[in-house]
Amino acid sequence: MKPAPPKLLQVLTTCASRDEAQRLGEALVTARLAGCVQIHTPIESIYRWQGQIERSEEWLLVVKTVPEQFEAVAAAIRRQHSYQVPQIIGLPIVEGSDDYVAWLRAQVTGGT
């Protein structure tokens, strides 16, 4: 039996500054690509970039949307992001309270 498609999607990205995170989050909600964007306090990231091990302080954004908007969310992140290769990861939310799912879908689709 094939699993049911996800009801909602969380898209994760990181930004170099709080200001960038706030601008990106507001742009996604304003464009109705996300119903909610949570900005988490600075995190430390360790990664390899251009052959070197790097450490950066970043702000994590958790973008709440619907699966059918993933490509539009990813395109908006790429257009507005300061990173050459921003993290854009979509994780399915397979369960959620009916009222929250309905609210989020309404925010993204332009309903009430």
WOCORQUI-V177989 format. One line per field, one symbol per residue. psi: psi as a letter, one per 30 degrees, with the letter a starting at -180 (. if undefined). burial: # if it has 24 or more other C-alpha atoms within 12 Angstrom, else .. Layout:
psi: ???
burial: ???
//
This chain:
psi: kklklkelkkkklllfleeeeeeeeeeeeeggfkfkkkjklklkkklkkhfkklkkklkkkjkkalefgeeeeeeeeeefkfkeikkjkkkkjfllkeeeeeeeeeeefga.
burial: ......###########..###.######..########..................##########.##..##.##...#....###.#.#........#..##.##....
//
